[in-house]
Amino acid sequence: MNNAPDHDLRPTLAYCNEEFLKTPDARSLRILSEYLYPLWRFRKEKVKDTIVFFGSARAHESGPNGRYYNDARELARRLTEWSNGLAAGSRRFVVTSGGGPAIMEAANRGAQDAGGKTIGLNIGLPFEQRPNPFISPGLSFEFHYFFMRKFWFAYLAKALVVFPGGFGTLDELTEILTLVQTQKLVKKMVVLLYGSEFWKEVLNFDALLKHGMIAESDLELFQYSDSVDSAFEILRDGLTKYYLGPDKGTPEIAKSRI
């Protein structure tokens, strides 16, 4: 006589156990997944490196700061058009944003206008942040941990374009500048602050130098631009100088300590 119970007594595999994966004990697995999943997707899509756009989630196309939206869109379009004309193979200098609205949307939208791939590194927030519709399929990511999202901003980036923004933009900008200043990012990074009037009012780098809080050479870590034309030229020329040519293109893993 078979007295075995009708239900299956086999335990659920740990990596399939959703209840376990949401516990504090599995936090390290969740963090690791936010590293490994984007890595897998980027390799699958042959993304070699990126141009990252930072900027406000409130500078909408039809709002009072709409000019920044339009400039971000046009700059992303021109950079993508230029990148698409480079040698075939790995995708170079893919426009990347935080994946949300306003300046982030403008960057993804401009890249899509040029027929290029474009990345969105989103973050789960209670307001403002929802994926915009212009991110390429397979390249839209949702992060829980800010520090893992920042890792992917920094790790593949060869250039950074920072449009006017608030707390989040300031946090992202100063994080990248700190990594470059301390040589945790040893690769060459073209950092462009778009809108000199805004940035010189909001961040007084000259005062930091005056009070001895930064070195004079730190002022060379970034440049200002007030037009799409000059921004495009600075970015194109810097990326060409540092990363294009027969002796360029050292693999990313050898160019970063983060």
C-alpha positions as CSV (number, residue, x, y, z in Angstrom):
1,M,0.0,0.0,0.0
2,N,1.4,3.4,-1.0
3,N,1.1,6.0,1.8
4,A,3.1,8.7,0.0
5,P,1.5,12.1,0.2
6,D,0.0,13.5,-3.0
7,H,2.0,16.8,-3.0
8,D,5.6,17.1,-4.2
9,L,7.9,17.3,-1.2
10,R,10.9,18.5,-3.3
11,P,12.2,21.9,-2.0
12,T,12.3,24.9,-4.3
13,L,15.7,25.6,-5.8
14,A,17.3,28.5,-3.8
15,Y,17.8,30.7,-6.9
16,C,14.1,30.2,-7.8
17,N,12.8,30.9,-4.4
18,E,11.4,34.4,-4.7
19,E,10.5,34.7,-1.0
20,F,14.2,34.0,-0.1
21,L,15.6,36.3,-2.7
22,K,13.7,39.2,-1.2
23,T,15.2,38.7,2.3
24,P,18.1,40.6,3.9
25,D,20.1,37.3,3.8
26,A,19.9,37.4,0.0
27,R,20.9,41.0,-0.4
28,S,24.4,40.1,-1.8
29,L,22.7,38.1,-4.5
30,R,20.5,41.0,-5.5
31,I,23.5,43.3,-5.6
32,L,25.4,40.8,-7.7
33,S,22.5,40.4,-10.1
34,E,22.5,44.2,-10.7
35,Y,26.1,43.8,-11.9
36,L,25.8,40.6,-13.8
37,Y,22.6,41.2,-15.7
38,P,23.7,44.5,-17.3
39,L,27.1,42.9,-18.1
40,W,25.4,40.1,-19.9
41,R,23.1,42.4,-21.9
42,F,25.9,44.8,-22.9
43,R,28.0,41.9,-24.1
44,K,25.1,40.5,-26.0
45,E,24.4,43.9,-27.7
46,K,28.2,44.4,-28.3
47,V,28.2,47.7,-26.4
48,K,31.8,48.7,-25.9
49,D,31.5,52.1,-24.3
50,T,29.1,54.9,-23.7
51,I,28.5,58.7,-23.6
52,V,26.5,59.4,-20.5
53,F,24.0,62.3,-20.3
54,F,23.0,63.6,-16.8
55,G,20.4,66.3,-16.2
56,S,17.1,67.3,-14.6
57,A,14.0,65.1,-14.5
58,R,12.1,68.4,-14.6
59,A,13.4,70.1,-17.7
60,H,10.6,69.1,-20.0
61,E,10.3,69.9,-23.7
62,S,7.5,72.4,-23.2
63,G,8.6,73.8,-19.9
64,P,10.6,77.0,-19.1
65,N,13.8,75.0,-19.5
66,G,12.8,73.4,-22.7
67,R,15.8,74.7,-24.5
68,Y,18.0,72.3,-22.5
69,Y,15.7,69.4,-23.6
70,N,16.0,70.4,-27.2
71,D,19.7,70.9,-27.0
72,A,20.2,67.5,-25.3
73,R,18.1,65.8,-28.0
74,E,20.1,67.4,-30.8
75,L,23.5,66.7,-29.2
76,A,22.6,63.1,-28.7
77,R,21.4,62.8,-32.3
78,R,24.6,64.3,-33.7
79,L,26.8,62.1,-31.4
80,T,25.0,59.0,-32.4
81,E,25.1,59.9,-36.1
82,W,28.8,60.4,-35.8
83,S,29.3,57.1,-33.8
84,N,27.2,55.2,-36.4
85,G,29.7,56.2,-39.0
86,L,32.7,54.6,-37.2
87,A,34.1,51.2,-38.1
88,A,31.6,48.3,-37.8
89,G,31.9,45.8,-34.9
90,S,31.4,46.8,-31.4
91,R,29.0,49.6,-30.7
92,R,31.0,52.7,-29.8
93,F,29.9,55.6,-27.6
94,V,26.3,54.6,-27.1
95,V,24.2,57.4,-25.7
96,T,23.2,56.5,-22.1
97,S,20.9,58.2,-19.7
98,G,19.2,57.6,-16.4
99,G,16.2,56.3,-18.3
100,G,13.7,58.7,-17.0
101,P,11.9,61.9,-18.3
102,A,13.1,65.3,-19.4
103,I,16.8,65.6,-20.1
104,M,17.1,61.8,-19.8
105,E,14.3,61.3,-22.3
106,A,15.8,63.9,-24.6
107,A,19.1,62.1,-24.8
108,N,17.5,58.7,-25.6
109,R,15.2,60.3,-28.0
110,G,18.0,62.1,-29.9
111,A,19.9,58.8,-30.2
112,Q,16.8,57.1,-31.5
113,D,16.3,59.9,-34.0
114,A,19.7,59.0,-35.5
115,G,18.8,55.3,-35.7
116,G,21.2,54.2,-33.0
117,K,21.0,52.0,-29.9
118,T,20.5,53.9,-26.7
119,I,20.6,52.8,-23.0
120,G,18.5,53.7,-20.0
121,L,19.7,53.0,-16.5
122,N,16.6,53.5,-14.5
123,I,16.1,53.6,-10.7
124,G,13.0,52.6,-8.7
125,L,11.7,55.8,-7.1
126,P,8.3,56.8,-5.7
127,F,8.1,59.7,-8.1
128,E,9.5,61.3,-11.3
129,Q,11.3,58.2,-12.5
130,R,9.6,56.0,-15.0
131,P,11.3,54.5,-18.1
132,N,10.9,56.8,-21.1
133,P,9.7,55.2,-24.4
134,F,12.9,56.0,-26.4
135,I,15.3,53.4,-24.8
136,S,16.3,50.6,-27.1
137,P,14.7,47.2,-26.4
138,G,17.0,45.0,-24.4
139,L,18.9,48.1,-23.1
140,S,16.4,49.4,-20.5
141,F,17.5,48.5,-16.9
142,E,15.8,49.0,-13.6
143,F,18.0,49.3,-10.5
144,H,17.2,49.1,-6.8
145,Y,20.6,50.1,-5.6
146,F,21.9,53.6,-6.5
147,F,25.5,52.5,-6.2
148,M,25.1,49.7,-8.7
149,R,23.4,52.1,-11.1
150,K,26.3,54.6,-10.6
151,F,28.8,51.8,-11.3
152,W,27.3,51.2,-14.7
153,F,27.3,54.9,-15.5
154,A,31.0,55.1,-14.7
155,Y,32.3,51.8,-15.9
156,L,31.6,52.1,-19.6
157,A,31.6,55.8,-20.0
158,K,34.2,57.6,-22.1
159,A,32.4,60.9,-21.9
160,L,30.0,62.6,-19.6
161,V,27.6,65.4,-20.6
162,V,25.9,67.2,-17.6
163,F,22.9,69.4,-18.3
164,P,21.4,71.5,-15.5
165,G,19.8,69.5,-12.8
166,G,19.1,69.1,-9.1
167,F,20.3,66.9,-6.2
168,G,20.5,63.8,-8.3
169,T,22.5,65.5,-11.1
170,L,24.9,67.1,-8.6
171,D,25.4,63.8,-6.9
172,E,26.2,62.0,-10.1
173,L,28.5,64.8,-11.4
174,T,30.6,65.1,-8.2
175,E,30.8,61.3,-7.9
176,I,32.4,61.1,-11.4
177,L,34.7,64.0,-10.8
178,T,35.8,62.4,-7.5
179,L,36.6,59.1,-9.3
180,V,38.6,60.9,-12.0
181,Q,40.4,63.2,-9.5
182,T,41.4,60.2,-7.3
183,Q,42.3,58.1,-10.3
184,K,39.9,55.4,-9.5
185,L,38.9,56.0,-13.1
186,V,42.3,56.0,-14.8
187,K,40.8,56.1,-18.3
188,K,40.5,59.5,-20.0
189,M,37.1,61.0,-19.4
190,V,35.7,63.9,-21.4
191,V,33.5,65.8,-18.9
192,L,31.3,68.6,-20.3
193,L,29.1,70.9,-18.2
194,Y,26.4,72.3,-20.5
195,G,25.1,75.7,-19.6
196,S,28.0,77.7,-18.1
197,E,25.7,80.4,-16.6
198,F,23.8,77.8,-14.6
199,W,26.9,75.8,-13.5
200,K,29.0,78.7,-12.5
201,E,26.2,80.0,-10.3
202,V,25.4,76.7,-8.7
203,L,28.9,75.3,-8.3
204,N,31.6,77.8,-7.5
205,F,34.7,75.8,-8.3
206,D,36.8,79.0,-8.1
207,A,35.8,79.4,-4.5
208,L,36.9,75.8,-3.8
209,L,40.3,76.6,-5.3
210,K,40.5,79.9,-3.4
211,H,39.9,78.1,-0.1
212,G,42.4,75.3,-0.9
213,M,39.8,72.6,-1.2
214,I,40.8,71.5,-4.7
215,A,44.0,71.9,-6.8
216,E,44.3,74.2,-9.8
217,S,44.7,71.1,-12.0
218,D,41.3,69.9,-10.9
219,L,39.7,72.7,-12.9
220,E,41.1,70.9,-16.0
221,L,38.9,67.8,-15.3
222,F,35.9,69.4,-17.1
223,Q,34.9,71.9,-19.7
224,Y,31.9,74.2,-20.3
225,S,29.8,74.5,-23.3
226,D,26.8,76.7,-24.2
227,S,25.9,75.4,-27.7
228,V,25.3,72.1,-29.4
229,D,27.9,72.9,-32.0
230,S,30.7,73.5,-29.5
231,A,29.6,70.6,-27.3
232,F,29.7,68.2,-30.2
233,E,33.1,69.4,-31.3
234,I,34.6,69.0,-27.8
235,L,33.2,65.5,-27.4
236,R,34.0,64.3,-30.8
237,D,37.6,65.7,-30.7
238,G,38.2,64.3,-27.2
239,L,36.9,60.9,-28.0
240,T,38.8,60.8,-31.2
241,K,42.0,61.8,-29.5
242,Y,41.7,59.3,-26.6
243,Y,40.0,56.3,-28.1
244,L,40.1,56.1,-31.9
245,G,43.1,55.1,-33.9
246,P,45.4,52.0,-34.3
247,D,47.0,52.4,-30.8
248,K,43.7,53.2,-29.0
249,G,40.9,51.1,-27.6
250,T,42.4,49.4,-24.5
251,P,39.8,47.1,-23.0
252,E,37.6,48.8,-20.4
253,I,38.6,46.4,-17.6
254,A,42.2,47.6,-17.9
255,K,41.2,51.3,-17.7
256,S,39.2,51.4,-14.5
257,R,39.8,50.5,-10.9
258,I,36.2,50.7,-9.7
